[in-house]
């Protein structure tokens, strides 16, 4: 089975069953405030060397009942820059807004203790890794990769990506780790839950439902903007972090605490 086929292996019936939980219609679990206006946000000074749409001023995560809102304030308009297409999956670039957390990956269905659980909003015009969802509503489930969309990912150090670099954790051939029900079929610790990022000028916001949101309370978090790239030979490591534009804390120490 080809990589493209595995990406589209999830059934349409499952997509329909999950649609109500995965739409962007969820209200903001906060109160419409920006991350920068929250007194307990992880803040970052303006970095003139960083492109404004990826220059983090503040990152924040907060809970309201079962809904948890992840948001970020940027120096420029968030989501306005998209990757330049490579023309193929091999070597494809990815741009991302990321909230690394201290949550165990098992919280959202991955194998426990497998790495750093992070929520990400990504854009990558060369491939579509959300086979359950038709983001642009044109009837084609496999042509929406450039549109900003959400993923849970598990990050882990991988020296093959460079000294001290991180990668989305690979699934070796024959391995059968625990994975979320909306895993898109890629040989990666990645989930495509369908939560829609919302952009309002410099603000990006993602609201996520949790069955038991109490597990999120007190969790550490940070904010990161980064570029990733698919391996040119489609071999492990399949998806490396190639450039970190900004880290809200400056050192990925996850100083924020969910309240």
Short mmCIF file of the C-alpha atoms (twelve columns), coordinates in Angstrom:
data_MODEL
# 
_entry.id   MODEL 
# 
loop_
_atom_site.group_PDB 
_atom_site.id 
_atom_site.type_symbol 
_atom_site.label_atom_id 
_atom_site.label_alt_id 
_atom_site.label_comp_id 
_atom_site.label_asym_id 
_atom_site.label_seq_id 
_atom_site.Cartn_x 
_atom_site.Cartn_y 
_atom_site.Cartn_z 
_atom_site.pdbx_PDB_model_num 
ATOM 1   C CA . UNK A 1   0.000   0.000  0.000  1 
ATOM 2   C CA . UNK A 2   1.378   3.418  -0.947 1 
ATOM 3   C CA . UNK A 3   1.872   6.247  1.516  1 
ATOM 4   C CA . UNK A 4   -0.878  8.213  -0.219 1 
ATOM 5   C CA . UNK A 5   -3.254  5.271  0.148  1 
ATOM 6   C CA . UNK A 6   -2.523  4.916  3.845  1 
ATOM 7   C CA . UNK A 7   -3.312  8.605  4.318  1 
ATOM 8   C CA . UNK A 8   -6.832  8.058  2.991  1 
ATOM 9   C CA . UNK A 9   -7.551  4.715  4.655  1 
ATOM 10  C CA . UNK A 10  -9.921  6.083  7.335  1 
ATOM 11  C CA . UNK A 11  -13.605 5.584  6.562  1 
ATOM 12  C CA . UNK A 12  -16.206 8.207  5.737  1 
ATOM 13  C CA . UNK A 13  -18.546 6.742  8.341  1 
ATOM 14  C CA . UNK A 14  -16.069 7.507  11.083 1 
ATOM 15  C CA . UNK A 15  -15.756 11.038 9.763  1 
ATOM 16  C CA . UNK A 16  -19.494 11.564 10.016 1 
ATOM 17  C CA . UNK A 17  -19.562 10.182 13.526 1 
ATOM 18  C CA . UNK A 18  -16.831 12.555 14.630 1 
ATOM 19  C CA . UNK A 19  -17.957 15.637 12.723 1 
ATOM 20  C CA . UNK A 20  -19.948 17.202 15.529 1 
ATOM 21  C CA . UNK A 21  -16.937 17.051 17.859 1 
ATOM 22  C CA . UNK A 22  -14.465 18.297 15.293 1 
ATOM 23  C CA . UNK A 23  -16.086 21.340 13.749 1 
ATOM 24  C CA . UNK A 24  -14.855 24.845 14.284 1 
ATOM 25  C CA . UNK A 25  -18.250 25.807 15.688 1 
ATOM 26  C CA . UNK A 26  -17.037 25.323 19.253 1 
ATOM 27  C CA . UNK A 27  -17.201 28.613 21.107 1 
ATOM 28  C CA . UNK A 28  -14.019 30.033 22.575 1 
ATOM 29  C CA . UNK A 29  -13.647 28.460 26.001 1 
ATOM 30  C CA . UNK A 30  -12.288 31.755 27.271 1 
ATOM 31  C CA . UNK A 31  -13.855 35.133 26.801 1 
ATOM 32  C CA . UNK A 32  -12.547 36.337 23.467 1 
ATOM 33  C CA . UNK A 33  -9.455  37.907 25.046 1 
ATOM 34  C CA . UNK A 34  -6.109  37.733 23.303 1 
ATOM 35  C CA . UNK A 35  -3.251  35.690 24.699 1 
ATOM 36  C CA . UNK A 36  -1.312  38.928 25.205 1 
ATOM 37  C CA . UNK A 37  -4.066  40.305 27.437 1 
ATOM 38  C CA . UNK A 38  -3.951  37.342 29.837 1 
ATOM 39  C CA . UNK A 39  -1.966  38.104 32.971 1 
ATOM 40  C CA . UNK A 40  -0.589  34.565 33.276 1 
ATOM 41  C CA . UNK A 41  0.403   34.133 29.603 1 
ATOM 42  C CA . UNK A 42  3.892   33.091 28.584 1 
ATOM 43  C CA . UNK A 43  5.185   36.315 27.048 1 
ATOM 44  C CA . UNK A 44  8.001   36.974 24.614 1 
ATOM 45  C CA . UNK A 45  9.659   40.240 23.512 1 
ATOM 46  C CA . UNK A 46  9.455   41.439 19.924 1 
ATOM 47  C CA . UNK A 47  12.151  39.787 17.815 1 
ATOM 48  C CA . UNK A 48  12.945  41.965 14.809 1 
ATOM 49  C CA . UNK A 49  14.823  39.118 13.114 1 
ATOM 50  C CA . UNK A 50  11.684  36.933 13.070 1 
ATOM 51  C CA . UNK A 51  8.987   37.394 10.436 1 
ATOM 52  C CA . UNK A 52  6.121   39.173 12.227 1 
ATOM 53  C CA . UNK A 53  3.486   36.501 11.539 1 
ATOM 54  C CA . UNK A 54  5.681   33.968 13.420 1 
ATOM 55  C CA . UNK A 55  7.041   36.294 16.105 1 
ATOM 56  C CA . UNK A 56  5.304   35.260 19.340 1 
ATOM 57  C CA . UNK A 57  4.306   37.973 21.796 1 
ATOM 58  C CA . UNK A 58  2.279   35.690 24.070 1 
ATOM 59  C CA . UNK A 59  1.043   32.102 24.329 1 
ATOM 60  C CA . UNK A 60  -1.790  31.005 26.599 1 
ATOM 61  C CA . UNK A 61  -3.921  27.943 27.368 1 
ATOM 62  C CA . UNK A 62  -7.007  27.994 29.585 1 
ATOM 63  C CA . UNK A 63  -9.896  25.705 30.483 1 
ATOM 64  C CA . UNK A 64  -13.626 26.332 30.769 1 
ATOM 65  C CA . UNK A 65  -15.347 23.101 31.774 1 
ATOM 66  C CA . UNK A 66  -14.582 20.469 29.124 1 
ATOM 67  C CA . UNK A 67  -13.294 23.018 26.602 1 
ATOM 68  C CA . UNK A 68  -9.652  24.043 26.513 1 
ATOM 69  C CA . UNK A 69  -8.526  27.009 24.400 1 
ATOM 70  C CA . UNK A 70  -4.997  27.257 23.039 1 
ATOM 71  C CA . UNK A 71  -4.155  30.698 21.677 1 
ATOM 72  C CA . UNK A 72  -1.225  32.809 20.654 1 
ATOM 73  C CA . UNK A 73  -0.678  36.499 19.884 1 
ATOM 74  C CA . UNK A 74  1.825   37.286 17.128 1 
ATOM 75  C CA . UNK A 75  3.533   40.540 16.178 1 
ATOM 76  C CA . UNK A 76  1.891   40.405 12.734 1 
ATOM 77  C CA . UNK A 77  -1.239  38.839 11.266 1 
ATOM 78  C CA . UNK A 78  -1.242  35.138 12.089 1 
ATOM 79  C CA . UNK A 79  -1.693  32.586 9.312  1 
ATOM 80  C CA . UNK A 80  -0.980  34.973 6.449  1 
ATOM 81  C CA . UNK A 81  2.157   33.185 5.219  1 
ATOM 82  C CA . UNK A 82  1.874   29.731 3.627  1 
ATOM 83  C CA . UNK A 83  4.702   27.404 2.592  1 
ATOM 84  C CA . UNK A 84  5.988   27.522 -0.972 1 
ATOM 85  C CA . UNK A 85  4.975   24.177 -2.548 1 
ATOM 86  C CA . UNK A 86  7.708   21.661 -3.317 1 
ATOM 87  C CA . UNK A 87  5.528   19.899 -5.891 1 
ATOM 88  C CA . UNK A 88  5.582   16.499 -4.161 1 
ATOM 89  C CA . UNK A 89  5.204   14.856 -0.769 1 
ATOM 90  C CA . UNK A 90  8.926   14.095 -0.663 1 
ATOM 91  C CA . UNK A 91  10.670  17.190 0.666  1 
ATOM 92  C CA . UNK A 92  7.377   18.980 1.310  1 
ATOM 93  C CA . UNK A 93  7.590   21.994 3.660  1 
ATOM 94  C CA . UNK A 94  5.285   22.552 6.640  1 
ATOM 95  C CA . UNK A 95  4.674   25.750 8.611  1 
ATOM 96  C CA . UNK A 96  3.261   25.521 12.109 1 
ATOM 97  C CA . UNK A 97  2.029   27.216 15.251 1 
ATOM 98  C CA . UNK A 98  2.625   24.803 18.140 1 
ATOM 99  C CA . UNK A 99  1.681   24.491 21.820 1 
ATOM 100 C CA . UNK A 100 3.995   21.899 23.426 1 
ATOM 101 C CA . UNK A 101 2.585   20.574 26.702 1 
ATOM 102 C CA . UNK A 102 3.565   18.450 29.687 1 
ATOM 103 C CA . UNK A 103 0.541   16.198 29.128 1 
ATOM 104 C CA . UNK A 104 1.216   12.521 28.652 1 
ATOM 105 C CA . UNK A 105 0.477   11.505 25.032 1 
ATOM 106 C CA . UNK A 106 -1.976  8.924  26.399 1 
ATOM 107 C CA . UNK A 107 -4.255  11.867 27.296 1 
ATOM 108 C CA . UNK A 108 -5.399  12.021 23.660 1 
ATOM 109 C CA . UNK A 109 -4.941  8.350  22.744 1 
ATOM 110 C CA . UNK A 110 -1.260  7.886  21.902 1 
ATOM 111 C CA . UNK A 111 1.089   5.391  23.532 1 
ATOM 112 C CA . UNK A 112 1.869   6.683  27.012 1 
ATOM 113 C CA . UNK A 113 5.302   8.119  27.725 1 
ATOM 114 C CA . UNK A 114 6.171   8.352  24.038 1 
ATOM 115 C CA . UNK A 115 7.387   11.967 23.903 1 
ATOM 116 C CA . UNK A 116 6.228   15.587 24.068 1 
ATOM 117 C CA . UNK A 117 2.514   15.961 23.330 1 
ATOM 118 C CA . UNK A 118 1.868   19.141 21.332 1 
ATOM 119 C CA . UNK A 119 -1.138  20.716 19.659 1 
ATOM 120 C CA . UNK A 120 -0.289  22.261 16.292 1 
ATOM 121 C CA . UNK A 121 -1.926  24.300 13.561 1 
ATOM 122 C CA . UNK A 122 -0.191  23.537 10.269 1 
ATOM 123 C CA . UNK A 123 -0.206  24.353 6.561  1 
ATOM 124 C CA . UNK A 124 1.442   22.234 3.833  1 
ATOM 125 C CA . UNK A 125 0.180   22.598 0.238  1 
ATOM 126 C CA . UNK A 126 1.882   19.452 -1.102 1 
ATOM 127 C CA . UNK A 127 -0.192  16.880 0.793  1 
ATOM 128 C CA . UNK A 128 -3.402  16.457 2.780  1 
ATOM 129 C CA . UNK A 129 -3.210  14.556 6.063  1 
ATOM 130 C CA . UNK A 130 -6.811  15.088 7.208  1 
ATOM 131 C CA . UNK A 131 -8.559  12.288 5.262  1 
ATOM 132 C CA . UNK A 132 -11.777 12.529 7.282  1 
ATOM 133 C CA . UNK A 133 -12.405 16.197 6.588  1 
ATOM 134 C CA . UNK A 134 -13.165 18.380 3.562  1 
ATOM 135 C CA . UNK A 135 -11.891 21.728 4.814  1 
ATOM 136 C CA . UNK A 136 -12.760 23.701 1.669  1 
ATOM 137 C CA . UNK A 137 -16.133 22.008 1.113  1 
ATOM 138 C CA . UNK A 138 -15.489 21.067 -2.526 1 
ATOM 139 C CA . UNK A 139 -16.276 17.366 -2.104 1 
ATOM 140 C CA . UNK A 140 -12.628 16.280 -2.296 1 
ATOM 141 C CA . UNK A 141 -11.215 15.034 1.020  1 
ATOM 142 C CA . UNK A 142 -7.624  15.002 -0.229 1 
ATOM 143 C CA . UNK A 143 -6.865  18.520 -1.494 1 
ATOM 144 C CA . UNK A 144 -6.966  20.704 1.617  1 
ATOM 145 C CA . UNK A 145 -3.429  20.571 3.005  1 
ATOM 146 C CA . UNK A 146 -2.658  24.243 2.427  1 
ATOM 147 C CA . UNK A 147 -5.574  25.291 4.603  1 
ATOM 148 C CA . UNK A 148 -4.579  25.731 8.225  1 
ATOM 149 C CA . UNK A 149 -5.732  22.722 10.222 1 
ATOM 150 C CA . UNK A 150 -5.017  21.034 13.544 1 
ATOM 151 C CA . UNK A 151 -2.966  18.077 14.721 1 
ATOM 152 C CA . UNK A 152 -1.962  16.461 17.927 1 
ATOM 153 C CA . UNK A 153 1.631   15.298 17.497 1 
ATOM 154 C CA . UNK A 154 4.191   13.552 19.666 1 
ATOM 155 C CA . UNK A 155 7.629   15.134 19.376 1 
ATOM 156 C CA . UNK A 156 10.882  13.403 20.272 1 
ATOM 157 C CA . UNK A 157 14.597  14.209 19.873 1 
ATOM 158 C CA . UNK A 158 16.055  12.762 16.682 1 
ATOM 159 C CA . UNK A 159 19.717  13.367 15.880 1 
ATOM 160 C CA . UNK A 160 19.065  12.330 12.270 1 
ATOM 161 C CA . UNK A 161 17.254  15.667 11.919 1 
ATOM 162 C CA . UNK A 162 20.275  17.559 13.232 1 
ATOM 163 C CA . UNK A 163 22.045  18.083 16.528 1 
ATOM 164 C CA . UNK A 164 19.455  18.639 19.251 1 
ATOM 165 C CA . UNK A 165 16.583  18.636 16.737 1 
ATOM 166 C CA . UNK A 166 13.081  17.301 17.258 1 
ATOM 167 C CA . UNK A 167 10.939  15.223 14.926 1 
ATOM 168 C CA . UNK A 168 7.388   13.944 14.926 1 
ATOM 169 C CA . UNK A 169 7.927   10.458 16.321 1 
ATOM 170 C CA . UNK A 170 7.977   7.727  13.675 1 
ATOM 171 C CA . UNK A 171 6.083   4.418  13.863 1 
ATOM 172 C CA . UNK A 172 8.538   1.658  12.862 1 
ATOM 173 C CA . UNK A 173 7.430   -1.060 10.442 1 
ATOM 174 C CA . UNK A 174 5.485   -3.722 12.292 1 
ATOM 175 C CA . UNK A 175 4.966   -1.624 15.441 1 
ATOM 176 C CA . UNK A 176 1.415   -1.245 16.756 1 
ATOM 177 C CA . UNK A 177 1.425   1.574  19.321 1 
ATOM 178 C CA . UNK A 178 -1.745  3.010  20.802 1 
ATOM 179 C CA . UNK A 179 -3.074  5.735  18.483 1 
ATOM 180 C CA . UNK A 180 -6.066  8.125  18.524 1 
ATOM 181 C CA . UNK A 181 -9.157  7.074  16.608 1 
ATOM 182 C CA . UNK A 182 -8.598  9.942  14.132 1 
ATOM 183 C CA . UNK A 183 -5.003  8.909  13.306 1 
ATOM 184 C CA . UNK A 184 -4.700  9.653  9.545  1 
ATOM 185 C CA . UNK A 185 -2.787  6.494  8.594  1 
ATOM 186 C CA . UNK A 186 0.699   7.999  8.358  1 
ATOM 187 C CA . UNK A 187 3.590   6.121  10.018 1 
ATOM 188 C CA . UNK A 188 3.842   8.920  12.574 1 
ATOM 189 C CA . UNK A 189 2.554   9.762  16.035 1 
ATOM 190 C CA . UNK A 190 0.080   12.260 14.575 1 
ATOM 191 C CA . UNK A 191 -3.643  12.789 15.007 1 
ATOM 192 C CA . UNK A 192 -5.993  14.737 12.741 1 
ATOM 193 C CA . UNK A 193 -8.905  15.617 15.038 1 
ATOM 194 C CA . UNK A 194 -10.475 18.274 12.819 1 
ATOM 195 C CA . UNK A 195 -10.450 21.259 15.189 1 
ATOM 196 C CA . UNK A 196 -10.441 24.422 13.074 1 
ATOM 197 C CA . UNK A 197 -7.902  27.159 13.836 1 
ATOM 198 C CA . UNK A 198 -9.412  30.637 14.047 1 
ATOM 199 C CA . UNK A 199 -7.419  33.675 12.960 1 
ATOM 200 C CA . UNK A 200 -8.238  37.234 14.025 1 
ATOM 201 C CA . UNK A 201 -5.444  39.578 13.001 1 
ATOM 202 C CA . UNK A 202 -2.465  38.749 15.202 1 
ATOM 203 C CA . UNK A 203 -4.374  36.087 17.141 1 
ATOM 204 C CA . UNK A 204 -4.625  32.337 16.427 1 
ATOM 205 C CA . UNK A 205 -7.021  30.287 18.547 1 
ATOM 206 C CA . UNK A 206 -7.881  26.582 18.774 1 
ATOM 207 C CA . UNK A 207 -10.568 25.249 21.124 1 
ATOM 208 C CA . UNK A 208 -10.444 21.558 21.994 1 
ATOM 209 C CA . UNK A 209 -12.970 19.396 23.901 1 
ATOM 210 C CA . UNK A 210 -11.708 16.883 26.462 1 
ATOM 211 C CA . UNK A 211 -13.744 14.039 27.888 1 
ATOM 212 C CA . UNK A 212 -12.105 14.651 31.262 1 
ATOM 213 C CA . UNK A 213 -10.613 18.130 31.182 1 
ATOM 214 C CA . UNK A 214 -9.521  17.865 34.819 1 
ATOM 215 C CA . UNK A 215 -6.415  16.069 33.552 1 
ATOM 216 C CA . UNK A 216 -5.433  19.270 31.730 1 
ATOM 217 C CA . UNK A 217 -5.590  21.506 34.804 1 
ATOM 218 C CA . UNK A 218 -2.092  22.381 35.990 1 
ATOM 219 C CA . UNK A 219 -0.395  21.058 32.849 1 
ATOM 220 C CA . UNK A 220 2.604   22.999 31.587 1 
ATOM 221 C CA . UNK A 221 2.638   24.587 28.142 1 
ATOM 222 C CA . UNK A 222 4.678   26.819 25.850 1 
ATOM 223 C CA . UNK A 223 4.321   28.411 22.421 1 
ATOM 224 C CA . UNK A 224 6.464   27.726 19.357 1 
ATOM 225 C CA . UNK A 225 6.447   28.732 15.712 1 
ATOM 226 C CA . UNK A 226 8.410   26.443 13.431 1 
ATOM 227 C CA . UNK A 227 9.017   24.924 10.023 1 
ATOM 228 C CA . UNK A 228 9.154   21.192 9.353  1 
ATOM 229 C CA . UNK A 229 10.002  19.178 6.251  1 
ATOM 230 C CA . UNK A 230 9.096   15.713 4.972  1 
ATOM 231 C CA . UNK A 231 12.144  13.513 4.357  1 
ATOM 232 C CA . UNK A 232 13.230  13.753 0.720  1 
ATOM 233 C CA . UNK A 233 13.313  9.928  0.456  1 
ATOM 234 C CA . UNK A 234 10.161  9.375  2.540  1 
ATOM 235 C CA . UNK A 235 12.244  7.452  5.078  1 
ATOM 236 C CA . UNK A 236 12.421  7.772  8.845  1 
ATOM 237 C CA . UNK A 237 12.686  10.299 10.300 1 
ATOM 238 C CA . UNK A 238 9.737   11.185 8.097  1 
ATOM 239 C CA . UNK A 239 8.979   14.656 9.475  1 
ATOM 240 C CA . UNK A 240 11.739  16.755 11.055 1 
ATOM 241 C CA . UNK A 241 11.582  20.168 12.694 1 
ATOM 242 C CA . UNK A 242 13.995  22.092 10.465 1 
ATOM 243 C CA . UNK A 243 13.675  25.655 11.763 1 
ATOM 244 C CA . UNK A 244 12.367  27.129 15.012 1 
ATOM 245 C CA . UNK A 245 11.322  30.734 14.440 1 
ATOM 246 C CA . UNK A 246 10.369  31.612 18.013 1 
ATOM 247 C CA . UNK A 247 9.781   30.010 21.424 1 
ATOM 248 C CA . UNK A 248 7.585   31.962 23.825 1 
ATOM 249 C CA . UNK A 249 9.602   30.979 26.910 1 
ATOM 250 C CA . UNK A 250 12.913  31.193 25.081 1 
ATOM 251 C CA . UNK A 251 13.989  27.746 26.274 1 
ATOM 252 C CA . UNK A 252 11.004  25.389 25.819 1 
ATOM 253 C CA . UNK A 253 10.645  25.072 29.591 1 
ATOM 254 C CA . UNK A 254 6.813   24.891 29.454 1 
ATOM 255 C CA . UNK A 255 6.374   27.563 32.140 1 
ATOM 256 C CA . UNK A 256 2.685   28.211 31.473 1 
ATOM 257 C CA . UNK A 257 0.130   26.430 33.679 1 
ATOM 258 C CA . UNK A 258 -3.412  25.623 32.554 1 
ATOM 259 C CA . UNK A 259 -6.052  26.988 34.919 1 
# 
